[in-house]
Amino acid sequence: MGHDILTVQEAGNAGLGIPDEEVLAFAVSNQRAVLTLNRGDFIRLHRSQPNHAGIIICTQDNNWERQATRINEAISTEEILTGKLIRVNRPPQ
């Protein structure tokens, strides 16, 4: 889909129990948006720290291809993600 993605694993931070605030700070310092399933904590962070490159929150969907398509559709409609909270929800069953 053509997006520049850096996973927590690729950044060397997987399984380290890094606080959400530090995840967001890392993203901000690298001018990257955050994509997460941790909706509650990142909604709170968005409200308290609105100067970020974007936060995309998703509901869990085991159909990864369908989820990737929904994420792509959600962010493709945005000119810029900076400071935005984008919600991507699983469709009703």
PDB file of N, CA, C and O in Angstrom:
ATOM      1  N   MET A   1       0.819  -1.199   0.000  1.00  0.00           N
ATOM      2  CA  MET A   1       0.000   0.000   0.000  1.00  0.00           C
ATOM      3  C   MET A   1       0.859   1.259   0.000  1.00  0.00           C
ATOM      4  O   MET A   1       0.344   2.374  -0.077  1.00  0.00           O
ATOM      5  N   GLY A   2       2.172   1.069   0.087  1.00  0.00           N
ATOM      6  CA  GLY A   2       3.075   2.183  -0.095  1.00  0.00           C
ATOM      7  C   GLY A   2       3.359   3.053   1.109  1.00  0.00           C
ATOM      8  O   GLY A   2       3.827   4.179   0.944  1.00  0.00           O
ATOM      9  N   HIS A   3       3.095   2.575   2.315  1.00  0.00           N
ATOM     10  CA  HIS A   3       3.348   3.381   3.509  1.00  0.00           C
ATOM     11  C   HIS A   3       4.715   3.048   4.096  1.00  0.00           C
ATOM     12  O   HIS A   3       5.159   1.900   4.045  1.00  0.00           O
ATOM     13  N   ASP A   4       5.376   4.054   4.651  1.00  0.00           N
ATOM     14  CA  ASP A   4       6.657   3.883   5.330  1.00  0.00           C
ATOM     15  C   ASP A   4       6.355   3.502   6.777  1.00  0.00           C
ATOM     16  O   ASP A   4       5.893   4.332   7.560  1.00  0.00           O
ATOM     17  N   ILE A   5       6.618   2.245   7.128  1.00  0.00           N
ATOM     18  CA  ILE A   5       6.237   1.724   8.439  1.00  0.00           C
ATOM     19  C   ILE A   5       7.476   1.284   9.209  1.00  0.00           C
ATOM     20  O   ILE A   5       8.387   0.675   8.646  1.00  0.00           O
ATOM     21  N   LEU A   6       7.501   1.596  10.494  1.00  0.00           N
ATOM     22  CA  LEU A   6       8.533   1.122  11.411  1.00  0.00           C
ATOM     23  C   LEU A   6       7.809   0.474  12.579  1.00  0.00           C
ATOM     24  O   LEU A   6       7.122   1.153  13.342  1.00  0.00           O
ATOM     25  N   THR A   7       7.961  -0.838  12.720  1.00  0.00           N
ATOM     26  CA  THR A   7       7.280  -1.530  13.814  1.00  0.00           C
ATOM     27  C   THR A   7       8.065  -1.365  15.109  1.00  0.00           C
ATOM     28  O   THR A   7       9.240  -0.997  15.100  1.00  0.00           O
ATOM     29  N   VAL A   8       7.402  -1.640  16.207  1.00  0.00           N
ATOM     30  CA  VAL A   8       8.070  -1.619  17.511  1.00  0.00           C
ATOM     31  C   VAL A   8       9.215  -2.632  17.500  1.00  0.00           C
ATOM     32  O   VAL A   8      10.279  -2.381  18.066  1.00  0.00           O
ATOM     33  N   GLN A   9       8.991  -3.769  16.858  1.00  0.00           N
ATOM     34  CA  GLN A   9      10.032  -4.786  16.762  1.00  0.00           C
ATOM     35  C   GLN A   9      11.239  -4.257  15.990  1.00  0.00           C
ATOM     36  O   GLN A   9      12.378  -4.426  16.426  1.00  0.00           O
ATOM     37  N   GLU A  10      10.994  -3.622  14.854  1.00  0.00           N
ATOM     38  CA  GLU A  10      12.091  -3.087  14.034  1.00  0.00           C
ATOM     39  C   GLU A  10      12.852  -1.982  14.754  1.00  0.00           C
ATOM     40  O   GLU A  10      14.049  -1.800  14.528  1.00  0.00           O
ATOM     41  N   ALA A  11      12.164  -1.248  15.618  1.00  0.00           N
ATOM     42  CA  ALA A  11      12.809  -0.178  16.383  1.00  0.00           C
ATOM     43  C   ALA A  11      13.583  -0.731  17.577  1.00  0.00           C
ATOM     44  O   ALA A  11      14.263   0.016  18.281  1.00  0.00           O
ATOM     45  N   GLY A  12      13.478  -2.051  17.805  1.00  0.00           N
ATOM     46  CA  GLY A  12      14.195  -2.679  18.910  1.00  0.00           C
ATOM     47  C   GLY A  12      13.526  -2.499  20.257  1.00  0.00           C
ATOM     48  O   GLY A  12      14.173  -2.637  21.295  1.00  0.00           O
ATOM     49  N   ASN A  13      12.232  -2.191  20.255  1.00  0.00           N
ATOM     50  CA  ASN A  13      11.532  -1.896  21.504  1.00  0.00           C
ATOM     51  C   ASN A  13      10.475  -2.928  21.884  1.00  0.00           C
ATOM     52  O   ASN A  13       9.744  -2.722  22.853  1.00  0.00           O
ATOM     53  N   ALA A  14      10.375  -4.015  21.157  1.00  0.00           N
ATOM     54  CA  ALA A  14       9.334  -5.010  21.435  1.00  0.00           C
ATOM     55  C   ALA A  14       9.602  -5.727  22.748  1.00  0.00           C
ATOM     56  O   ALA A  14      10.745  -6.056  23.065  1.00  0.00           O
ATOM     57  N   GLY A  15       8.541  -5.964  23.508  1.00  0.00           N
ATOM     58  CA  GLY A  15       8.632  -6.744  24.732  1.00  0.00           C
ATOM     59  C   GLY A  15       9.372  -6.089  25.872  1.00  0.00           C
ATOM     60  O   GLY A  15       9.701  -6.754  26.854  1.00  0.00           O
ATOM     61  N   LEU A  16       9.642  -4.803  25.769  1.00  0.00           N
ATOM     62  CA  LEU A  16      10.397  -4.114  26.817  1.00  0.00           C
ATOM     63  C   LEU A  16       9.503  -3.406  27.826  1.00  0.00           C
ATOM     64  O   LEU A  16       9.997  -2.828  28.795  1.00  0.00           O
ATOM     65  N   GLY A  17       8.205  -3.447  27.608  1.00  0.00           N
ATOM     66  CA  GLY A  17       7.294  -2.781  28.540  1.00  0.00           C
ATOM     67  C   GLY A  17       7.455  -1.271  28.551  1.00  0.00           C
ATOM     68  O   GLY A  17       7.282  -0.631  29.589  1.00  0.00           O
ATOM     69  N   ILE A  18       7.782  -0.705  27.410  1.00  0.00           N
ATOM     70  CA  ILE A  18       7.995   0.742  27.316  1.00  0.00           C
ATOM     71  C   ILE A  18       6.669   1.459  27.533  1.00  0.00           C
ATOM     72  O   ILE A  18       5.667   1.107  26.910  1.00  0.00           O
ATOM     73  N   PRO A  19       6.651   2.458  28.408  1.00  0.00           N
ATOM     74  CA  PRO A  19       5.406   3.202  28.652  1.00  0.00           C
ATOM     75  C   PRO A  19       4.893   3.869  27.373  1.00  0.00           C
ATOM     76  O   PRO A  19       5.671   4.264  26.504  1.00  0.00           O
ATOM     77  N   ASP A  20       3.577   3.984  27.282  1.00  0.00           N
ATOM     78  CA  ASP A  20       2.947   4.589  26.107  1.00  0.00           C
ATOM     79  C   ASP A  20       3.472   5.995  25.846  1.00  0.00           C
ATOM     80  O   ASP A  20       3.633   6.394  24.692  1.00  0.00           O
ATOM     81  N   GLU A  21       3.739   6.742  26.905  1.00  0.00           N
ATOM     82  CA  GLU A  21       4.267   8.103  26.747  1.00  0.00           C
ATOM     83  C   GLU A  21       5.592   8.089  25.996  1.00  0.00           C
ATOM     84  O   GLU A  21       5.861   8.974  25.184  1.00  0.00           O
ATOM     85  N   GLU A  22       6.422   7.079  26.269  1.00  0.00           N
ATOM     86  CA  GLU A  22       7.713   6.972  25.588  1.00  0.00           C
ATOM     87  C   GLU A  22       7.547   6.522  24.137  1.00  0.00           C
ATOM     88  O   GLU A  22       8.304   6.940  23.261  1.00  0.00           O
ATOM     89  N   VAL A  23       6.560   5.676  23.891  1.00  0.00           N
ATOM     90  CA  VAL A  23       6.266   5.269  22.508  1.00  0.00           C
ATOM     91  C   VAL A  23       5.884   6.505  21.697  1.00  0.00           C
ATOM     92  O   VAL A  23       6.376   6.705  20.586  1.00  0.00           O
ATOM     93  N   LEU A  24       5.001   7.334  22.264  1.00  0.00           N
ATOM     94  CA  LEU A  24       4.584   8.548  21.563  1.00  0.00           C
ATOM     95  C   LEU A  24       5.753   9.516  21.416  1.00  0.00           C
ATOM     96  O   LEU A  24       5.911  10.131  20.361  1.00  0.00           O
ATOM     97  N   ALA A  25       6.569   9.663  22.446  1.00  0.00           N
ATOM     98  CA  ALA A  25       7.728  10.561  22.370  1.00  0.00           C
ATOM     99  C   ALA A  25       8.692  10.105  21.274  1.00  0.00           C
ATOM    100  O   ALA A  25       9.232  10.934  20.542  1.00  0.00           O
ATOM    101  N   PHE A  26       8.910   8.798  21.158  1.00  0.00           N
ATOM    102  CA  PHE A  26       9.763   8.260  20.093  1.00  0.00           C
ATOM    103  C   PHE A  26       9.186   8.610  18.730  1.00  0.00           C
ATOM    104  O   PHE A  26       9.907   9.046  17.832  1.00  0.00           O
ATOM    105  N   ALA A  27       7.873   8.415  18.582  1.00  0.00           N
ATOM    106  CA  ALA A  27       7.215   8.732  17.309  1.00  0.00           C
ATOM    107  C   ALA A  27       7.332  10.216  16.988  1.00  0.00           C
ATOM    108  O   ALA A  27       7.620  10.587  15.850  1.00  0.00           O
ATOM    109  N   VAL A  28       7.112  11.058  17.982  1.00  0.00           N
ATOM    110  CA  VAL A  28       7.207  12.511  17.777  1.00  0.00           C
ATOM    111  C   VAL A  28       8.620  12.884  17.350  1.00  0.00           C
ATOM    112  O   VAL A  28       8.799  13.655  16.407  1.00  0.00           O
ATOM    113  N   SER A  29       9.625  12.347  18.033  1.00  0.00           N
ATOM    114  CA  SER A  29      11.010  12.711  17.718  1.00  0.00           C
ATOM    115  C   SER A  29      11.435  12.227  16.335  1.00  0.00           C
ATOM    116  O   SER A  29      12.374  12.762  15.745  1.00  0.00           O
ATOM    117  N   ASN A  30      10.742  11.215  15.824  1.00  0.00           N
ATOM    118  CA  ASN A  30      11.049  10.689  14.490  1.00  0.00           C
ATOM    119  C   ASN A  30      10.010  11.090  13.447  1.00  0.00           C
ATOM    120  O   ASN A  30      10.022  10.590  12.322  1.00  0.00           O
ATOM    121  N   GLN A  31       9.116  11.993  13.828  1.00  0.00           N
ATOM    122  CA  GLN A  31       8.054  12.504  12.952  1.00  0.00           C
ATOM    123  C   GLN A  31       7.255  11.366  12.313  1.00  0.00           C
ATOM    124  O   GLN A  31       7.033  11.339  11.103  1.00  0.00           O
ATOM    125  N   ARG A  32       6.830  10.427  13.168  1.00  0.00           N
ATOM    126  CA  ARG A  32       6.047   9.282  12.711  1.00  0.00           C
ATOM    127  C   ARG A  32       4.715   9.240  13.438  1.00  0.00           C
ATOM    128  O   ARG A  32       4.621   9.595  14.613  1.00  0.00           O
ATOM    129  N   ALA A  33       3.701   8.806  12.734  1.00  0.00           N
ATOM    130  CA  ALA A  33       2.405   8.565  13.360  1.00  0.00           C
ATOM    131  C   ALA A  33       2.483   7.243  14.121  1.00  0.00           C
ATOM    132  O   ALA A  33       3.335   6.400  13.844  1.00  0.00           O
ATOM    133  N   VAL A  34       1.585   7.081  15.078  1.00  0.00           N
ATOM    134  CA  VAL A  34       1.486   5.840  15.850  1.00  0.00           C
ATOM    135  C   VAL A  34       0.226   5.103  15.416  1.00  0.00           C
ATOM    136  O   VAL A  34      -0.844   5.701  15.310  1.00  0.00           O
ATOM    137  N   LEU A  35       0.355   3.816  15.167  1.00  0.00           N
ATOM    138  CA  LEU A  35      -0.780   2.933  14.888  1.00  0.00           C
ATOM    139  C   LEU A  35      -0.850   1.951  16.045  1.00  0.00           C
ATOM    140  O   LEU A  35       0.122   1.247  16.321  1.00  0.00           O
ATOM    141  N   THR A  36      -1.995   1.896  16.727  1.00  0.00           N
ATOM    142  CA  THR A  36      -2.089   1.082  17.935  1.00  0.00           C
ATOM    143  C   THR A  36      -3.471   0.479  18.131  1.00  0.00           C
ATOM    144  O   THR A  36      -4.472   1.004  17.644  1.00  0.00           O
ATOM    145  N   LEU A  37      -3.505  -0.632  18.853  1.00  0.00           N
ATOM    146  CA  LEU A  37      -4.759  -1.219  19.311  1.00  0.00           C
ATOM    147  C   LEU A  37      -5.085  -0.733  20.722  1.00  0.00           C
ATOM    148  O   LEU A  37      -6.177  -0.985  21.231  1.00  0.00           O
ATOM    149  N   ASN A  38      -4.154  -0.045  21.343  1.00  0.00           N
ATOM    150  CA  ASN A  38      -4.299   0.456  22.712  1.00  0.00           C
ATOM    151  C   ASN A  38      -5.082   1.767  22.688  1.00  0.00           C
ATOM    152  O   ASN A  38      -4.523   2.847  22.882  1.00  0.00           O
ATOM    153  N   ARG A  39      -6.355   1.650  22.450  1.00  0.00           N
ATOM    154  CA  ARG A  39      -7.187   2.829  22.190  1.00  0.00           C
ATOM    155  C   ARG A  39      -7.283   3.765  23.388  1.00  0.00           C
ATOM    156  O   ARG A  39      -7.034   4.963  23.252  1.00  0.00           O
ATOM    157  N   GLY A  40      -7.634   3.249  24.538  1.00  0.00           N
ATOM    158  CA  GLY A  40      -7.882   4.102  25.700  1.00  0.00           C
ATOM    159  C   GLY A  40      -6.700   4.967  26.081  1.00  0.00           C
ATOM    160  O   GLY A  40      -6.844   6.174  26.277  1.00  0.00           O
ATOM    161  N   ASP A  41      -5.527   4.354  26.186  1.00  0.00           N
ATOM    162  CA  ASP A  41      -4.345   5.106  26.604  1.00  0.00           C
ATOM    163  C   ASP A  41      -3.924   6.141  25.564  1.00  0.00           C
ATOM    164  O   ASP A  41      -3.495   7.239  25.918  1.00  0.00           O
ATOM    165  N   PHE A  42      -4.046   5.796  24.284  1.00  0.00           N
ATOM    166  CA  PHE A  42      -3.608   6.743  23.260  1.00  0.00           C
ATOM    167  C   PHE A  42      -4.637   7.844  22.996  1.00  0.00           C
ATOM    168  O   PHE A  42      -4.273   8.921  22.524  1.00  0.00           O
ATOM    169  N   ILE A  43      -5.899   7.596  23.289  1.00  0.00           N
ATOM    170  CA  ILE A  43      -6.878   8.694  23.259  1.00  0.00           C
ATOM    171  C   ILE A  43      -6.510   9.699  24.344  1.00  0.00           C
ATOM    172  O   ILE A  43      -6.531  10.908  24.114  1.00  0.00           O
ATOM    173  N   ARG A  44      -6.174   9.191  25.525  1.00  0.00           N
ATOM    174  CA  ARG A  44      -5.752  10.062  26.630  1.00  0.00           C
ATOM    175  C   ARG A  44      -4.489  10.845  26.251  1.00  0.00           C
ATOM    176  O   ARG A  44      -4.407  12.048  26.495  1.00  0.00           O
ATOM    177  N   LEU A  45      -3.519  10.169  25.662  1.00  0.00           N
ATOM    178  CA  LEU A  45      -2.287  10.851  25.255  1.00  0.00           C
ATOM    179  C   LEU A  45      -2.554  11.902  24.185  1.00  0.00           C
ATOM    180  O   LEU A  45      -1.958  12.979  24.209  1.00  0.00           O
ATOM    181  N   HIS A  46      -3.436  11.600  23.257  1.00  0.00           N
ATOM    182  CA  HIS A  46      -3.795  12.576  22.219  1.00  0.00           C
ATOM    183  C   HIS A  46      -4.358  13.845  22.859  1.00  0.00           C
ATOM    184  O   HIS A  46      -4.023  14.957  22.450  1.00  0.00           O
ATOM    185  N   ARG A  47      -5.204  13.670  23.854  1.00  0.00           N
ATOM    186  CA  ARG A  47      -5.802  14.837  24.521  1.00  0.00           C
ATOM    187  C   ARG A  47      -4.774  15.629  25.319  1.00  0.00           C
ATOM    188  O   ARG A  47      -4.837  16.858  25.363  1.00  0.00           O
ATOM    189  N   SER A  48      -3.838  14.945  25.943  1.00  0.00           N
ATOM    190  CA  SER A  48      -2.868  15.644  26.789  1.00  0.00           C
ATOM    191  C   SER A  48      -1.646  16.128  26.015  1.00  0.00           C
ATOM    192  O   SER A  48      -0.966  17.059  26.447  1.00  0.00           O
ATOM    193  N   GLN A  49      -1.364  15.502  24.878  1.00  0.00           N
ATOM    194  CA  GLN A  49      -0.189  15.861  24.073  1.00  0.00           C
ATOM    195  C   GLN A  49      -0.585  15.939  22.597  1.00  0.00           C
ATOM    196  O   GLN A  49      -0.243  15.050  21.817  1.00  0.00           O
ATOM    197  N   PRO A  50      -1.298  16.988  22.214  1.00  0.00           N
ATOM    198  CA  PRO A  50      -1.834  17.059  20.849  1.00  0.00           C
ATOM    199  C   PRO A  50      -0.793  17.337  19.759  1.00  0.00           C
ATOM    200  O   PRO A  50      -1.116  17.274  18.573  1.00  0.00           O
ATOM    201  N   ASN A  51       0.442  17.640  20.144  1.00  0.00           N
ATOM    202  CA  ASN A  51       1.477  17.930  19.143  1.00  0.00           C
ATOM    203  C   ASN A  51       2.214  16.647  18.772  1.00  0.00           C
ATOM    204  O   ASN A  51       3.301  16.372  19.279  1.00  0.00           O
ATOM    205  N   HIS A  52       1.614  15.876  17.889  1.00  0.00           N
ATOM    206  CA  HIS A  52       2.201  14.617  17.432  1.00  0.00           C
ATOM    207  C   HIS A  52       1.961  14.499  15.928  1.00  0.00           C
ATOM    208  O   HIS A  52       1.254  15.314  15.335  1.00  0.00           O
ATOM    209  N   ALA A  53       2.554  13.482  15.326  1.00  0.00           N
ATOM    210  CA  ALA A  53       2.447  13.293  13.873  1.00  0.00           C
ATOM    211  C   ALA A  53       1.221  12.482  13.475  1.00  0.00           C
ATOM    212  O   ALA A  53       1.071  12.108  12.312  1.00  0.00           O
ATOM    213  N   GLY A  54       0.351  12.211  14.433  1.00  0.00           N
ATOM    214  CA  GLY A  54      -0.875  11.464  14.180  1.00  0.00           C
ATOM    215  C   GLY A  54      -0.932  10.206  15.024  1.00  0.00           C
ATOM    216  O   GLY A  54       0.082   9.545  15.251  1.00  0.00           O
ATOM    217  N   ILE A  55      -2.128   9.884  15.482  1.00  0.00           N
ATOM    218  CA  ILE A  55      -2.358   8.644  16.215  1.00  0.00           C
ATOM    219  C   ILE A  55      -3.525   7.941  15.539  1.00  0.00           C
ATOM    220  O   ILE A  55      -4.602   8.515  15.380  1.00  0.00           O
ATOM    221  N   ILE A  56      -3.304   6.704  15.147  1.00  0.00           N
ATOM    222  CA  ILE A  56      -4.336   5.893  14.507  1.00  0.00           C
ATOM    223  C   ILE A  56      -4.665   4.762  15.472  1.00  0.00           C
ATOM    224  O   ILE A  56      -3.812   3.930  15.783  1.00  0.00           O
ATOM    225  N   ILE A  57      -5.905   4.739  15.941  1.00  0.00           N
ATOM    226  CA  ILE A  57      -6.310   3.698  16.884  1.00  0.00           C
ATOM    227  C   ILE A  57      -7.255   2.733  16.183  1.00  0.00           C
ATOM    228  O   ILE A  57      -8.148   3.148  15.444  1.00  0.00           O
ATOM    229  N   CYS A  58      -7.048   1.445  16.420  1.00  0.00           N
ATOM    230  CA  CYS A  58      -7.821   0.408  15.741  1.00  0.00           C
ATOM    231  C   CYS A  58      -8.450  -0.542  16.745  1.00  0.00           C
ATOM    232  O   CYS A  58      -7.955  -0.713  17.859  1.00  0.00           O
ATOM    233  N   THR A  59      -9.542  -1.153  16.332  1.00  0.00           N
ATOM    234  CA  THR A  59     -10.078  -2.285  17.068  1.00  0.00           C
ATOM    235  C   THR A  59      -9.436  -3.546  16.500  1.00  0.00           C
ATOM    236  O   THR A  59      -9.064  -3.591  15.328  1.00  0.00           O
ATOM    237  N   GLN A  60      -9.311  -4.561  17.338  1.00  0.00           N
ATOM    238  CA  GLN A  60      -8.692  -5.823  16.921  1.00  0.00           C
ATOM    239  C   GLN A  60      -9.513  -6.486  15.818  1.00  0.00           C
ATOM    240  O   GLN A  60     -10.735  -6.589  15.920  1.00  0.00           O
ATOM    241  N   ASP A  61      -8.841  -6.927  14.778  1.00  0.00           N
ATOM    242  CA  ASP A  61      -9.480  -7.671  13.694  1.00  0.00           C
ATOM    243  C   ASP A  61      -8.476  -8.722  13.234  1.00  0.00           C
ATOM    244  O   ASP A  61      -7.395  -8.377  12.757  1.00  0.00           O
ATOM    245  N   ASN A  62      -8.817  -9.979  13.369  1.00  0.00           N
ATOM    246  CA  ASN A  62      -7.895 -11.049  12.989  1.00  0.00           C
ATOM    247  C   ASN A  62      -7.741 -11.203  11.481  1.00  0.00           C
ATOM    248  O   ASN A  62      -6.867 -11.934  11.016  1.00  0.00           O
ATOM    249  N   ASN A  63      -8.585 -10.519  10.716  1.00  0.00           N
ATOM    250  CA  ASN A  63      -8.429 -10.501   9.267  1.00  0.00           C
ATOM    251  C   ASN A  63      -7.507  -9.321   8.942  1.00  0.00           C
ATOM    252  O   ASN A  63      -7.963  -8.200   8.718  1.00  0.00           O
ATOM    253  N   TRP A  64      -6.194  -9.601   8.923  1.00  0.00           N
ATOM    254  CA  TRP A  64      -5.197  -8.535   8.785  1.00  0.00           C
ATOM    255  C   TRP A  64      -5.315  -7.788   7.461  1.00  0.00           C
ATOM    256  O   TRP A  64      -5.109  -6.576   7.409  1.00  0.00           O
ATOM    257  N   GLU A  65      -5.643  -8.501   6.403  1.00  0.00           N
ATOM    258  CA  GLU A  65      -5.769  -7.849   5.095  1.00  0.00           C
ATOM    259  C   GLU A  65      -6.920  -6.849   5.106  1.00  0.00           C
ATOM    260  O   GLU A  65      -6.780  -5.729   4.615  1.00  0.00           O
ATOM    261  N   ARG A  66      -8.047  -7.254   5.661  1.00  0.00           N
ATOM    262  CA  ARG A  66      -9.201  -6.356   5.759  1.00  0.00           C
ATOM    263  C   ARG A  66      -8.873  -5.157   6.651  1.00  0.00           C
ATOM    264  O   ARG A  66      -9.261  -4.027   6.352  1.00  0.00           O
ATOM    265  N   GLN A  67      -8.161  -5.409   7.741  1.00  0.00           N
ATOM    266  CA  GLN A  67      -7.800  -4.313   8.638  1.00  0.00           C
ATOM    267  C   GLN A  67      -6.839  -3.345   7.949  1.00  0.00           C
ATOM    268  O   GLN A  67      -6.993  -2.129   8.064  1.00  0.00           O
ATOM    269  N   ALA A  68      -5.861  -3.874   7.242  1.00  0.00           N
ATOM    270  CA  ALA A  68      -4.919  -3.014   6.522  1.00  0.00           C
ATOM    271  C   ALA A  68      -5.641  -2.152   5.495  1.00  0.00           C
ATOM    272  O   ALA A  68      -5.309  -0.979   5.326  1.00  0.00           O
ATOM    273  N   THR A  69      -6.616  -2.719   4.817  1.00  0.00           N
ATOM    274  CA  THR A  69      -7.396  -1.961   3.836  1.00  0.00           C
ATOM    275  C   THR A  69      -8.158  -0.831   4.514  1.00  0.00           C
ATOM    276  O   THR A  69      -8.180   0.291   4.008  1.00  0.00           O
ATOM    277  N   ARG A  70      -8.785  -1.116   5.657  1.00  0.00           N
ATOM    278  CA  ARG A  70      -9.535  -0.069   6.369  1.00  0.00           C
ATOM    279  C   ARG A  70      -8.608   1.037   6.870  1.00  0.00           C
ATOM    280  O   ARG A  70      -8.954   2.216   6.799  1.00  0.00           O
ATOM    281  N   ILE A  71      -7.442   0.663   7.372  1.00  0.00           N
ATOM    282  CA  ILE A  71      -6.470   1.660   7.832  1.00  0.00           C
ATOM    283  C   ILE A  71      -6.041   2.527   6.655  1.00  0.00           C
ATOM    284  O   ILE A  71      -6.014   3.753   6.763  1.00  0.00           O
ATOM    285  N   ASN A  72      -5.708   1.901   5.538  1.00  0.00           N
ATOM    286  CA  ASN A  72      -5.298   2.641   4.346  1.00  0.00           C
ATOM    287  C   ASN A  72      -6.391   3.608   3.898  1.00  0.00           C
ATOM    288  O   ASN A  72      -6.110   4.763   3.578  1.00  0.00           O
ATOM    289  N   GLU A  73      -7.627   3.139   3.877  1.00  0.00           N
ATOM    290  CA  GLU A  73      -8.742   4.009   3.477  1.00  0.00           C
ATOM    291  C   GLU A  73      -8.890   5.185   4.435  1.00  0.00           C
ATOM    292  O   GLU A  73      -9.149   6.308   4.002  1.00  0.00           O
ATOM    293  N   ALA A  74      -8.731   4.938   5.723  1.00  0.00           N
ATOM    294  CA  ALA A  74      -8.900   6.004   6.718  1.00  0.00           C
ATOM    295  C   ALA A  74      -7.823   7.074   6.605  1.00  0.00           C
ATOM    296  O   ALA A  74      -8.118   8.265   6.709  1.00  0.00           O
ATOM    297  N   ILE A  75      -6.583   6.663   6.393  1.00  0.00           N
ATOM    298  CA  ILE A  75      -5.517   7.667   6.354  1.00  0.00           C
ATOM    299  C   ILE A  75      -5.353   8.287   4.970  1.00  0.00           C
ATOM    300  O   ILE A  75      -4.820   9.390   4.846  1.00  0.00           O
ATOM    301  N   SER A  76      -5.800   7.596   3.940  1.00  0.00           N
ATOM    302  CA  SER A  76      -5.676   8.140   2.582  1.00  0.00           C
ATOM    303  C   SER A  76      -6.590   9.334   2.349  1.00  0.00           C
ATOM    304  O   SER A  76      -6.336  10.143   1.457  1.00  0.00           O
ATOM    305  N   THR A  77      -7.643   9.452   3.136  1.00  0.00           N
ATOM    306  CA  THR A  77      -8.559  10.583   2.979  1.00  0.00           C
ATOM    307  C   THR A  77      -8.046  11.832   3.688  1.00  0.00           C
ATOM    308  O   THR A  77      -8.610  12.915   3.530  1.00  0.00           O
ATOM    309  N   GLU A  78      -6.982  11.685   4.466  1.00  0.00           N
ATOM    310  CA  GLU A  78      -6.425  12.811   5.219  1.00  0.00           C
ATOM    311  C   GLU A  78      -5.234  13.400   4.472  1.00  0.00           C
ATOM    312  O   GLU A  78      -4.330  12.672   4.060  1.00  0.00           O
ATOM    313  N   GLU A  79      -5.236  14.719   4.299  1.00  0.00           N
ATOM    314  CA  GLU A  79      -4.085  15.364   3.679  1.00  0.00           C
ATOM    315  C   GLU A  79      -2.864  15.284   4.576  1.00  0.00           C
ATOM    316  O   GLU A  79      -1.767  14.958   4.123  1.00  0.00           O
ATOM    317  N   ILE A  80      -3.064  15.586   5.855  1.00  0.00           N
ATOM    318  CA  ILE A  80      -1.999  15.476   6.849  1.00  0.00           C
ATOM    319  C   ILE A  80      -2.564  14.804   8.097  1.00  0.00           C
ATOM    320  O   ILE A  80      -3.739  14.966   8.426  1.00  0.00           O
ATOM    321  N   LEU A  81      -1.721  14.056   8.776  1.00  0.00           N
ATOM    322  CA  LEU A  81      -2.134  13.369   9.999  1.00  0.00           C
ATOM    323  C   LEU A  81      -1.733  14.136  11.254  1.00  0.00           C
ATOM    324  O   LEU A  81      -2.216  13.833  12.345  1.00  0.00           O
ATOM    325  N   THR A  82      -0.862  15.118  11.111  1.00  0.00           N
ATOM    326  CA  THR A  82      -0.321  15.837  12.253  1.00  0.00           C
ATOM    327  C   THR A  82      -1.415  16.326  13.189  1.00  0.00           C
ATOM    328  O   THR A  82      -2.332  17.039  12.782  1.00  0.00           O
ATOM    329  N   GLY A  83      -1.296  15.924  14.462  1.00  0.00           N
ATOM    330  CA  GLY A  83      -2.225  16.358  15.496  1.00  0.00           C
ATOM    331  C   GLY A  83      -3.577  15.678  15.476  1.00  0.00           C
ATOM    332  O   GLY A  83      -4.448  16.014  16.279  1.00  0.00           O
ATOM    333  N   LYS A  84      -3.772  14.724  14.571  1.00  0.00           N
ATOM    334  CA  LYS A  84      -5.089  14.090  14.440  1.00  0.00           C
ATOM    335  C   LYS A  84      -5.136  12.733  15.135  1.00  0.00           C
ATOM    336  O   LYS A  84      -4.133  12.027  15.244  1.00  0.00           O
ATOM    337  N   LEU A  85      -6.337  12.397  15.600  1.00  0.00           N
ATOM    338  CA  LEU A  85      -6.640  11.068  16.118  1.00  0.00           C
ATOM    339  C   LEU A  85      -7.585  10.422  15.116  1.00  0.00           C
ATOM    340  O   LEU A  85      -8.702  10.899  14.918  1.00  0.00           O
ATOM    341  N   ILE A  86      -7.146   9.348  14.490  1.00  0.00           N
ATOM    342  CA  ILE A  86      -7.933   8.651  13.474  1.00  0.00           C
ATOM    343  C   ILE A  86      -8.415   7.334  14.082  1.00  0.00           C
ATOM    344  O   ILE A  86      -7.619   6.551  14.600  1.00  0.00           O
ATOM    345  N   ARG A  87      -9.714   7.103  14.013  1.00  0.00           N
ATOM    346  CA  ARG A  87     -10.293   5.861  14.547  1.00  0.00           C
ATOM    347  C   ARG A  87     -10.620   4.918  13.392  1.00  0.00           C
ATOM    348  O   ARG A  87     -11.268   5.304  12.419  1.00  0.00           O
ATOM    349  N   VAL A  88     -10.159   3.682  13.518  1.00  0.00           N
ATOM    350  CA  VAL A  88     -10.435   2.651  12.521  1.00  0.00           C
ATOM    351  C   VAL A  88     -11.087   1.488  13.262  1.00  0.00           C
ATOM    352  O   VAL A  88     -10.430   0.777  14.022  1.00  0.00           O
ATOM    353  N   ASN A  89     -12.375   1.305  13.033  1.00  0.00           N
ATOM    354  CA  ASN A  89     -13.128   0.284  13.754  1.00  0.00           C
ATOM    355  C   ASN A  89     -13.406  -0.933  12.888  1.00  0.00           C
ATOM    356  O   ASN A  89     -13.557  -0.829  11.671  1.00  0.00           O
ATOM    357  N   ARG A  90     -13.468  -2.077  13.531  1.00  0.00           N
ATOM    358  CA  ARG A  90     -13.836  -3.327  12.873  1.00  0.00           C
ATOM    359  C   ARG A  90     -15.300  -3.224  12.461  1.00  0.00           C
ATOM    360  O   ARG A  90     -16.115  -2.716  13.230  1.00  0.00           O
ATOM    361  N   PRO A  91     -15.651  -3.694  11.268  1.00  0.00           N
ATOM    362  CA  PRO A  91     -17.056  -3.615  10.850  1.00  0.00           C
ATOM    363  C   PRO A  91     -17.921  -4.548  11.698  1.00  0.00           C
ATOM    364  O   PRO A  91     -17.426  -5.547  12.221  1.00  0.00           O
ATOM    365  N   PRO A  92     -19.206  -4.228  11.835  1.00  0.00           N
ATOM    366  CA  PRO A  92     -20.101  -5.113  12.588  1.00  0.00           C
ATOM    367  C   PRO A  92     -20.162  -6.488  11.926  1.00  0.00           C
ATOM    368  O   PRO A  92     -20.044  -6.616  10.707  1.00  0.00           O
ATOM    369  N   GLN A  93     -20.346  -7.490  12.742  1.00  0.00           N
ATOM    370  CA  GLN A  93     -20.361  -8.857  12.207  1.00  0.00           C
ATOM    371  C   GLN A  93     -21.733  -9.280  11.800  1.00  0.00           C
ATOM    372  O   GLN A  93     -21.919 -10.402  11.330  1.00  0.00           O
TER     373      GLN A  93
END
